[in-house]
Amino acid sequence: MDSNNLVLKHIADPHELERMYRTDPKAFKKSFSYAWEQQPDSQILGVWHERLHFKETANTVKPSLFQKGFLVMGLLAILAGISTRIIFHFVEQEAIAPINLAFGIIPFMAAYFIYRNKPKRSIIYSLSALFIVSGFYLNMLPLNFKDSIILVYLHLPIFLWVLLGVAFTGNGYLKGTERLAYIKFNLEYGILYASMAVSGMVLALLTMQLFSFVGLDIEDFYFSNIVLFGAAALAIVATYLVSMNLKLAKNITPYLAKIFSPLVLITLLAYLVTVLGVGENPFVDRDFLIAFNGILLGVLAVTLFSITERDSDEKKNISDYLNVALIVLALIIDSVALSAIVFRLSSFGITPNRLAVLGVNILIWANLIWIMFSYIRFLQNKSGLSTIQDAVTKYLPVYGLWAAFVTFTFPIIFL
């Protein structure tokens, strides 16, 4: 039977053994049992035996109510819920801007990362100072809807997101691998939070419906005190679960990347052909220019999503050519948008919105060029996938700096 046993037959071929296991784990285990009986001294089979029969030991860390990290997460979740509810009270009174709600969640997520990663004191002090200064600065601004103030509301969350990234990466904030891990965290976090939020919404609707049966309308109370608190606390819970290497989101994200890249490419090509057919012009139509920039951001997000979900040692495949096509499409869109913005600036003058859109389009254009050339080198076998991922991760601080520039200078420049 030895000659017919596939595990013994391919014992010197790790790739084939892995392929066999992934194709049919049940058949592999059955074949492995016989192979292990015949060659119990084989180191290769010994590794597979441990993999197939590994059991948790007393030293293996398992999430529990008595684990310190779990208790810290619980405390931060409660504080985030309370803080968000207090901030929402002042938002209802129109005393502060709604964007302040971000300070009820993001600093507590950062606090959890700081607890988990133990960064240097200089990083902790810098992050604390920047969060405090940002909150103080935001609430010193006039509470109105001038263009420069709206731009602050749009760019401040990006700046806070970058600060959260520094907390996530800790002492390794300069390392590309740590930044890549932060991007992957965001993808997994978004999927997990959305899944849990949908469940929470179903529970909320069911609860309100049950109370309506007895003649009680609890909608306003429930939203203000339960839903809001829960949404903020859930942000910390999701952070904890993703940090504990929850496998649900990790298993889904690579497949989403492979599915959505071609779908987005086909959809956008069809859209652009339609746009050309109906004669829309971003040079004269402001709303269409805004939509054009929205498309650009969407393409950029999908492209980065697909790139970051690849393993650094993975060989090129059809998805890489789809990514290059998406990048070229994004560059075309961005070039048209840039031309339209320059045209509008020269024709109608400088405004905060036009200057902000020009800046972000230039940044995206430069980033896409860097990614495209890195991809070309990869497809020519002149570099690895890590070069493309570096083009993504090394550019992240640039977006943060631009967001900070718009946030802290535009209200002063455009009084």
N, C-alpha and C positions, 0 to 999 in steps of 0.2 A: 504493500500500500504506500510505501515511502515515495515511490516514483509518481504516484497519483495524487499525493498530498501537495496542494498548491503552496502552502506555507513553507514546507520543506523545499519545494522546488525553487521558490524565489527567495530563499532565506538570505541570499547575498545581494538582493535588490530591494533596498529600503523604499524606493519610490513605488515599486509594484506592490509591496506589502501594504503601504498606505492606501494605494488605489483600491486594492481588494477590500480593505477594511471599510473604506467610505462607500464603496459600491454595495456591499452586502455584509453589514456587521455580524449578523446572526450566523451566516455561512462561514465567515472568517473565524469566529470564535469556536465553531465546531471543528474546523480544520486545525485551528491552533491547539486545541486540547490534545489531539493525537500527536502533533508535532512536539509539544512540550513534554509529553510522556517519553518520546523517543530521544530527545536531546535536551534533558534538563540542565545540562552544563553550558548550553549556548548563551553567550552574553546578549546576543540580539534577541533571542526568544525571552531571555530574562527581563529585558527592558519592556517587551510587549506584555509579558505576564504581569508586571507591576502596573502597566498602563490599564490593562483590562480588569485587574482585580484590586486596584488601589482602594483603600478604605481610610476614612478620616481617623487620625490619631488624636491623642489628648493634646498634642502640641499644635494641631491645626486650628487656626483661628476661625471660629464660626460666629456669625452675627447672633447676638442675643441681647436680652434686656439688660444684662449685667456687664456688657462690653462698654468700655469707657467712651469709644467713638459713638456708639448708639445713644448714650446719654447726652453727649455734647450735641449731637444732631437734634435730639428731642428738645433740648433747651433752646438752641438757636431757632428751631422751627416755631416754638411758642413765642419767642421774642420777635421773630419776623412777622408773625400773625398779629401780635399786639401793636407793633410799630406801624404796620400797614393800616390797621384799623384807625389808629390815632391820626395818621397822615390823611386818611380818607375823610375824616371828620372835618379837618381844616380845608380840604379840597371842596367839600360840600358847602362850606361857608364862604367859598370863593376868596379865601385868605391867601392861599398858595396855589401854584400851578399843578395840574394833575401829574406832570412828569415827576414830581416829588415822590410818587408811589414807588419809583425805582429804588429809592433809598430805604424803602421798607423791606427790600428783598436782597439786592445785590451785595450790600456790605455784609450781610449775614452769610451769604454764600462764600464771600471772600474770607470771612472769619473761620468757616469750616475748613477751607483749603489751608489757611495759615496754621490751624490746629493740626491738620493732617500732615503737612509738609515740613513744618518747623523751619521756616526761612530765617535768614539773618535778621538781626534787630533793625538794621538800616532799611531793609525792605518793608518790615512791619511798620516802622515809623513813617516811611515815605507814603505807603498806601493809606495809612490812617490820616495823614495830613492832607493828601489829595482828595480823599472822600469828604473830609470835613470842609476843606476849602471849596470844593465843588458844590456842596449843599448850601454853604453860606452864600457863595457867589450867585447861585441860581435864585435864591430868595431875596437877594438885593436888587434884582432886575425888576423893572416895572411889570405889573401883571396886565399885559395887553397882547394884542395879536399883530404887532408890527412884524414885518418880514424878518428882521434881524433877530427878534425874540423867538419867533417860530423856528428859525434855523437852530437856535440854541436848544430848543426842545427836541429837535430831530437829531442833533449831533451829540448831545450830552450822553445819551444811552450808549453810543458807540465808544465814547471815551471811557465810560464806566465799564463797558465790556472788556476793553483792553486792560484796565486796572484789574479786573477779575482774572484775566489771563495771567497777569504777573503773580497774583496770589496762587493760582493753580500751578504754575511752573516753579514757583519758589526760587531757590538758589540757581535753578537751571533755566532762568528766563532767557538766557542768550543762546541756548541750545535749540537747534531746529527740531530735534526729536521731541522735546518737551512741548514746543509750540504746536507740533503736529498732533500730539496727544490732546492738546487743548481743543483743537478744531474737532477731532473725533469725539471728544467729550460733549461738545455742543450738539453734534448730530445725534448721538445716543441719548443725550439729555432731552432734546426736543421730542424725539419719538416717545420716550418713556413718560415725559410730563404730559404730552398730548393724550396718550392712552389713559393715564390716571385721571386727567382732567375730564375726559369724556365720561368715565365711570362716575366721577363726582357730579357731573351735570345731570346724569340720569338719576342719581340718588336725590339731588336737589329737586328735580321736577316731581319725582315720586313723593317726596316729603310734602311739598307744597300742595300737591293734589290730594293727598290724604287729609291734610288739615282743612282743605276747602270743602271736603265732604261733611265736616262738622260745622261749617259756616264761618271758619276763621281764615282771613286773608293775611298770611304771614310773609308775603313776597318781599316787601321792603325790608322788614326786620331780618329775614333770613339771608337776603343778599348782603346787607350791610354788616352783619355780625357773624354769619356762619360761612357763607360762600367766600367773602373777601378774606377772612381769616384763614380759611382752608386753602385758598389759592396761593397765598403767601407762604404758609407753612409747607404746602406740598412742594414748593420750589426747593426747599432745603431737604426734604425727604428724598426727592428725586436726585438731588446732588449726591446725597449719601449712597443711594442705591447704585447709581452709575459708578461712583468711586469704589464701591465694593465689588466691581467687576460683574455686575448683573449680566447674564448671558443673553437675555431677551433682545435688548436693543443692539448688542454687538453682532448677533446673528442676522438681524434684519437689515442693517444699514448697507452692507456690501451688495445685497440683492436690489435694494432700492436704487443704488447708484447705477447698476447695470440696466435696470428697467427704465429709469427716467431719462438717462442721457439720450438714447435714440428717440424716445417719445418727444422730448423737448426739441431736439434738432428738427424732426419732421414737422412739428407744430409751428415752430418759428419760421421755417422755410415757407410753409404754406401761408403763414400770416404776412410775411414780407412780400411774397408774390401778389397776394390780394391787395396789399397796401399800394403797390406799384400800379395795379390794375385800376383802383378807384381814384388814384391821383392825390393821395394825402401828402402834405408837404410839411415836414417839421420846421422848415425855415420860417414859415408864416403862421403856422398853427401851434400856439403855445401848449394847448392841452395834448396835442399829438406828440410834441417834443417831450413832455413829462412822461407820457406812456412809453415813448421810445427809451427813455432812461430807465423806466421800470423794467422793461424787457431786458435791457443790458444788465441790470443788477441780478435779475433772475437767471440769465445765462451764466453770469459769473459765479453765482452761488452753486448752480448745478455742476459746473465744471470743477470748482474747488471741491465740492462734495465727492465727485467721482475720483478725483486725483488722490485725495487724502484717504479714501477707503481702500486704496491699493496697497499690497505688501511691498516693501522696498526691494525685496529680492524676486518679485514676480516678473515674468517675462512679458514682452509686448504681445498684445492681442487686439482683436477687433475693436474693443472699447477704447483703446488708445487713439485709433484713427477717428473714432466718433468724437473723442475729446478734442482732437486737433480741429475737426470740422466745426465744433461748437466754438472753439477759441477764435477761429477765422471769422465765423459769423458774428461773434461778439465784437471783434475788431472792426468789422464793417459797420455794425450798428453804432459803435462808439465814435468812429471817424465821422459818420454822418451827423451824429449828435454834436460832436465838437464843432463841426463846420456850421451847424445851425446856431449854436450858442455864440460863436464868434461873430456870425452875421447879425444876430440880435443885439449883441453888445455894441457893435459898430454902428448899427442903425438906430437903436433906441436908447443907448447909454448904459452906464453901469448901475446895477441894482444889487442888493445883497443876494437875492435868489440866483441871478445870472452868474455872479462871481462864484458862489458856492457850487453851483452845478458845473461851471467850467473847471473849477479845481478838482472836484471828485472825478470828472470825466478824464482829465489829464492823468490823474493817479491810476485810474483803472486801465487806461490805454497803455501806460508804461508797464503796469503789472502784467497785462495780457501779452505784450511784446516779449517780456522776459520769460513768461511761461511758454509761449509758442516756440521761441528759439531753443529753450531747454528741451521741449518735446521733440523738436526736429533732431537734436543731437541724440536723444534717446532712441528714436526710430531708426537712426543711422548707426546704432550700436556704438556710439562714441561716448556715452555716459549711461549711468543707471537711473532708475526711477527716482532715487533720492535727490537728484539734481532738480527735477521738476518740483518735488515737494519742497525743496529749499526755496525755489522761486515763489512759492506760496507763503511759507512760514516766515522768511526773512523780510517780507514786505508788510506783514501785519502791523508793526509799529508805525509805519508810514501813515496808514489809515487812522491810527490812534492820534498821531501828531496833528493830522489835518483836522480831525474832529475837535481836538483841543483848541486849535487855532481859531476855528469858526466859533466855537462855544465862548471863548474868553476874549476875543478881539472884535467880532462883528458888531456886538451891541455898542462898542466904543467907537468903532470906525463909522458906523451908520447910525448916529444919534438921531 
